[in-house]
Amino acid sequence: MVYASNVPYFISQKGTGSVELSLSVLDVPETVLNSVLGRKENEDGITLVGEHTESPYVGVLLEANALSGEPVFFALLKGKFRLDEQSMETNEDEVSEPAPDELEAEFVADASGNIYATAKGEDKRSLMEELFNKVADDSNAPGGDTGEETP
């Protein structure tokens, strides 16, 4: 905000600010978690996590239905996931409900400067999927080739 004569004169708002995603997930296959979190599995099938573990850039394409029944699409185009906390419980007398994993992600602009995309309607499904897949391959943009494959 820019002030002149002690009153707001101009408000500059550009971009999206911080774009983050929190997902509560239950029973996600370990191979999927390993893929989005950058974990490596050794030849004995043991997942190793350490100082060289780095999450790859990934995208997320979400679909829901509007009240009209039309599909609504929301794509987060380029981000990295993290799993800040994992907990396990020892045997207890009572059977407890399974606790979901809480995945967090932060998203940044893709090579075209876009962070997310939205669309509504069945006619937009293939267009959103096409856009999503195109962004997954940033290699066609100058400086966009990270050498990483997007899961």
C-alpha positions in Angstrom: 0.0 0.0 0.0 1.3 3.4 -0.9 0.2 6.4 1.2 -0.1 10.0 0.2 -1.1 12.8 2.6 -1.5 10.1 5.3 -4.2 8.2 3.4 -4.0 5.1 1.3 -3.4 6.1 -2.3 -2.5 3.0 -4.2 -2.7 -0.7 -3.4 -0.4 -3.0 -5.3 -1.4 -6.6 -5.4 0.4 -8.8 -7.9 0.8 -12.6 -8.0 -0.7 -15.2 -5.7 1.2 -14.9 -2.5 2.2 -18.2 -0.8 0.4 -21.2 -2.3 0.4 -24.2 0.0 -1.6 -27.5 0.2 -2.3 -29.7 3.2 -3.5 -33.2 2.6 -4.7 -35.8 5.1 -4.1 -39.1 3.5 -4.7 -42.7 4.7 -3.2 -45.9 3.3 -1.2 -44.3 0.5 1.0 -46.9 -1.1 4.6 -46.6 0.1 5.8 -46.4 -3.5 3.7 -43.3 -4.1 4.9 -41.6 -0.9 8.5 -42.5 -1.7 8.0 -41.0 -5.2 6.6 -37.6 -4.1 8.9 -37.3 -1.1 12.1 -38.2 -2.9 12.7 -41.2 -0.8 15.0 -44.0 -2.1 14.6 -47.7 -1.6 17.7 -49.9 -1.5 18.1 -53.3 -3.1 16.8 -55.0 0.0 13.5 -53.0 -0.1 14.4 -50.7 2.8 13.4 -47.1 2.4 16.2 -44.7 3.3 15.7 -41.1 4.3 18.6 -38.7 5.1 20.5 -35.6 4.3 20.5 -36.2 0.6 16.7 -36.9 0.4 15.1 -34.2 -1.8 11.5 -34.1 -2.9 11.0 -33.7 -6.7 8.8 -31.1 -8.2 5.3 -32.5 -8.6 1.8 -31.3 -9.6 -1.6 -32.0 -8.2 -4.8 -32.2 -10.2 -7.9 -32.2 -8.0 -11.5 -32.8 -9.2 -14.8 -32.1 -7.3 -18.4 -31.7 -8.3 -20.2 -28.3 -8.2 -23.7 -28.2 -6.8 -25.0 -28.5 -10.4 -23.1 -31.8 -10.8 -20.6 -30.3 -13.2 -16.9 -31.3 -12.5 -14.7 -28.6 -11.2 -10.9 -28.9 -11.7 -8.1 -27.3 -9.7 -4.5 -27.9 -10.7 -1.5 -27.0 -8.6 1.2 -27.0 -11.2 4.6 -27.2 -9.6 5.5 -27.9 -6.0 7.3 -30.0 -3.5 5.8 -32.2 -0.8 7.0 -32.9 2.7 5.9 -35.1 5.5 6.9 -33.2 8.7 5.8 -35.8 11.2 5.3 -39.6 11.3 4.0 -41.3 14.4 3.5 -44.9 15.5 1.8 -46.3 18.5 2.7 -49.4 20.5 0.1 -52.0 21.3 -2.8 -50.7 23.3 -5.7 -52.4 25.0 -8.2 -50.8 22.7 -8.2 -50.9 18.9 -7.5 -47.4 17.8 -8.6 -45.7 14.5 -5.8 -45.4 12.0 -4.3 -41.9 11.8 -3.8 -40.2 8.4 -0.5 -38.9 7.3 -0.4 -35.1 6.9 1.3 -34.2 3.7 2.3 -30.5 3.2 3.3 -28.9 -0.1 4.5 -25.5 -1.3 4.0 -24.5 -4.9 5.9 -22.1 -7.1 5.5 -20.7 -10.6 6.1 -22.9 -13.5 8.2 -21.9 -16.5 5.2 -19.8 -17.8 4.8 -18.0 -14.5 1.6 -19.8 -13.5 1.1 -21.5 -10.1 -2.4 -23.0 -10.4 -5.2 -23.4 -12.9 -9.0 -23.8 -12.5 -11.8 -24.9 -14.8 -15.4 -26.0 -14.7 -17.3 -28.4 -16.9 -16.8 -31.8 -18.5 -15.6 -30.1 -21.7 -12.6 -28.8 -19.8 -11.4 -32.2 -18.5 -9.1 -33.1 -21.4 -7.9 -29.5 -21.6 -6.9 -29.4 -17.9 -5.2 -32.8 -18.2 -3.3 -31.6 -21.3 -2.2 -28.4 -19.5 -1.2 -30.4 -16.4 0.9 -32.8 -18.5 2.5 -30.0 -20.4 3.6 -28.2 -17.2 4.9 -31.5 -15.9 7.5 -31.2 -18.7 9.1 -27.8 -18.0 12.0 -28.8 -20.2 10.6 -26.9 -23.2 11.0 -23.6 -21.5 14.2 -21.7 -21.1 15.8 -22.4 -17.7 12.9 -24.7 -16.9 14.8 -28.0 -17.3 15.4 -29.3 -13.8 16.4 -32.8 -15.1 13.7 -34.2 -12.8 10.8 -36.2 -13.9 7.4 -35.2 -12.4 5.5 -38.1 -10.8 
